């Protein structure tokens, strides 16, 4: 949910910056993105600590792959 919420937030920021080529645009897209960020926040806020460790474990498992990908692309 964290990554999905961040992706929705990035959509809002990137659309405001502009400069992207014309592509698929959903009518009311920014409103949907804001609602999605809010929904993700609500889901994360209503989960118990017992459920939160799964998220932490998944992030920890993916971190080496993320760092390896950055190193190979030269963006360390």
Backbone as CSV, one residue per row, in Angstrom:
resi,resn,N_x,N_y,N_z,CA_x,CA_y,CA_z,C_x,C_y,C_z
1,UNK,0.815,-1.185,0.000,0.000,0.000,0.000,0.864,1.257,0.000
2,UNK,2.012,1.157,0.639,2.906,2.324,0.667,3.337,2.682,-0.752
3,UNK,3.771,1.673,-1.497,4.243,1.937,-2.857,3.109,2.377,-3.772
4,UNK,1.943,1.797,-3.616,0.801,2.204,-4.430,0.433,3.655,-4.119
5,UNK,0.419,4.016,-2.848,0.122,5.395,-2.467,1.153,6.377,-2.994
6,UNK,2.433,5.992,-2.933,3.483,6.862,-3.466,3.373,7.011,-4.985
7,UNK,2.981,5.944,-5.657,2.796,6.018,-7.108,1.658,6.968,-7.456
8,UNK,0.574,6.893,-6.713,-0.551,7.809,-6.953,-0.149,9.254,-6.679
9,UNK,0.632,9.471,-5.624,1.106,10.822,-5.319,2.051,11.325,-6.404
10,UNK,2.894,10.436,-6.926,3.815,10.828,-7.997,3.055,11.223,-9.249
11,UNK,1.942,10.565,-9.512,1.125,10.924,-10.673,0.687,12.379,-10.591
12,UNK,0.263,12.786,-9.422,-0.186,14.167,-9.235,0.967,15.139,-9.480
13,UNK,2.113,14.852,-8.895,3.279,15.743,-9.013,3.760,15.807,-10.466
14,UNK,3.890,14.653,-11.110,4.409,14.629,-12.477,3.447,15.291,-13.463
15,UNK,2.163,15.132,-13.261,1.197,15.800,-14.152,1.255,17.310,-13.987
16,UNK,1.500,17.791,-12.758,1.597,19.238,-12.542,2.855,19.816,-13.179
17,UNK,3.949,19.050,-13.154,5.195,19.522,-13.758,5.070,19.622,-15.266
18,UNK,4.273,18.755,-15.857,4.078,18.783,-17.303,5.313,18.317,-18.042
19,UNK,5.354,18.619,-19.322,6.495,18.252,-20.130,6.446,16.840,-20.675
20,UNK,5.418,16.069,-20.298,5.341,14.714,-20.812,4.589,14.708,-22.137
21,UNK,4.878,13.763,-23.002,4.152,13.692,-24.267,2.694,13.325,-24.019
22,UNK,1.868,13.692,-24.969,0.445,13.372,-24.844,0.279,11.861,-24.785
23,UNK,-0.483,11.421,-23.834,-0.714,9.984,-23.664,-2.100,9.758,-23.116
24,UNK,-2.266,8.661,-22.465,-3.562,8.321,-21.893,-3.885,9.267,-20.753
25,UNK,-5.040,9.870,-20.811,-5.507,10.751,-19.745,-6.908,10.315,-19.342
26,UNK,-7.074,10.084,-18.062,-8.360,9.693,-17.515,-9.063,10.938,-16.998
27,UNK,-10.305,11.106,-17.382,-11.063,12.258,-16.901,-11.204,12.153,-15.389
28,UNK,-10.835,13.179,-14.678,-10.876,13.156,-13.217,-9.709,12.406,-12.606
29,UNK,-8.646,12.204,-13.365,-7.490,11.446,-12.902,-6.872,11.972,-11.613
30,UNK,-6.643,13.286,-11.507,-6.075,13.802,-10.259,-6.976,13.567,-9.042
31,UNK,-8.273,13.640,-9.236,-9.204,13.392,-8.134,-9.113,11.929,-7.704
32,UNK,-9.066,11.042,-8.688,-8.944,9.616,-8.385,-7.624,9.339,-7.666
33,UNK,-6.541,9.986,-8.098,-5.240,9.787,-7.455,-5.265,10.270,-6.009
34,UNK,-5.879,11.408,-5.748,-5.977,11.922,-4.378,-6.802,10.969,-3.517
35,UNK,-7.913,10.476,-4.056,-8.729,9.512,-3.316,-7.950,8.223,-3.039
36,UNK,-7.161,7.790,-4.000,-6.363,6.571,-3.823,-5.303,6.759,-2.745
37,UNK,-4.658,7.931,-2.708,-3.673,8.212,-1.657,-4.363,8.206,-0.295
38,UNK,-5.513,8.820,-0.214,-6.269,8.823,1.039,-6.696,7.429,1.467
39,UNK,-7.122,6.625,0.507,-7.536,5.253,0.805,-6.362,4.432,1.305
40,UNK,-5.195,4.598,0.665,-3.991,3.885,1.120,-3.618,4.309,2.530
41,UNK,-3.697,5.595,2.799,-3.410,6.082,4.147,-4.361,5.508,5.175
42,UNK,-5.642,5.440,4.816,-6.637,4.862,5.720,-6.349,3.386,5.965
43,UNK,-6.049,2.643,4.903,-5.747,1.224,5.071,-4.540,1.012,5.970
44,UNK,-3.499,1.814,5.778,-2.304,1.664,6.606,-2.565,2.068,8.056
45,UNK,-3.394,3.070,8.255,-3.670,3.546,9.608,-4.549,2.581,10.394
46,UNK,-5.332,1.776,9.714,-6.254,0.881,10.409,-5.709,-0.535,10.560
47,UNK,-4.485,-0.770,10.130,-3.880,-2.106,10.288,-3.220,-2.200,11.654
48,UNK,-3.198,-3.401,12.190,-2.560,-3.610,13.487,-1.053,-3.780,13.312
49,UNK,-0.329,-3.699,14.419,1.118,-3.862,14.369,1.488,-5.270,13.914
50,UNK,0.663,-6.249,14.257,0.933,-7.622,13.845,0.921,-7.752,12.322
51,UNK,0.104,-6.959,11.665,0.046,-6.989,10.205,1.141,-6.129,9.579
52,UNK,1.629,-5.138,10.293,2.626,-4.215,9.747,3.985,-4.882,9.558
53,UNK,4.305,-5.909,10.317,5.612,-6.555,10.171,5.754,-7.195,8.802
54,UNK,4.647,-7.612,8.195,4.703,-8.200,6.854,5.205,-7.155,5.861
55,UNK,4.700,-5.939,5.969,5.155,-4.850,5.097,6.640,-4.585,5.294
56,UNK,7.072,-4.531,6.536,8.493,-4.302,6.818,9.351,-5.429,6.252
57,UNK,8.878,-6.665,6.351,9.629,-7.803,5.820,9.721,-7.743,4.300
58,UNK,8.650,-7.351,3.632,8.670,-7.243,2.173,9.598,-6.127,1.704
59,UNK,9.589,-5.014,2.405,10.490,-3.919,2.053,11.941,-4.351,2.259
60,UNK,12.213,-5.029,3.360,13.575,-5.501,3.623,14.017,-6.521,2.577
61,UNK,13.096,-7.367,2.124,13.441,-8.365,1.104,13.707,-7.708,-0.246
62,UNK,13.029,-6.623,-0.560,13.203,-5.962,-1.847,14.342,-4.968,-1.892
63,UNK,14.799,-4.513,-0.744,15.847,-3.501,-0.693,17.137,-3.929,-1.395
64,UNK,17.625,-5.157,-1.227,18.849,-5.538,-1.949,18.689,-5.468,-3.470
65,UNK,17.531,-5.835,-3.980,17.290,-5.778,-5.421,17.269,-4.330,-5.908
66,UNK,16.677,-3.451,-5.129,16.653,-2.037,-5.467,18.065,-1.467,-5.513
67,UNK,18.856,-1.767,-4.492,20.226,-1.248,-4.441,21.088,-1.836,-5.548
68,UNK,20.904,-3.102,-5.849,21.641,-3.732,-6.935,21.283,-3.094,-8.280
69,UNK,20.015,-2.806,-8.487,19.587,-2.158,-9.731,20.143,-0.757,-9.867
70,UNK,20.230,-0.030,-8.787,20.810,1.318,-8.838,22.299,1.254,-9.119
71,UNK,22.980,0.267,-8.564,24.421,0.148,-8.759,24.730,-0.191,-10.216
72,UNK,23.940,-1.094,-10.814,24.185,-1.482,-12.200,23.905,-0.351,-13.176
73,UNK,22.951,0.510,-12.836,22.625,1.611,-13.734,23.547,2.816,-13.519
74,UNK,24.408,2.753,-12.506,25.343,3.840,-12.265,24.762,4.994,-11.488
75,UNK,23.638,4.796,-10.820,22.990,5.867,-10.053,23.149,5.650,-8.558
76,UNK,24.333,5.346,-8.109,24.546,5.069,-6.684,24.580,6.335,-5.893
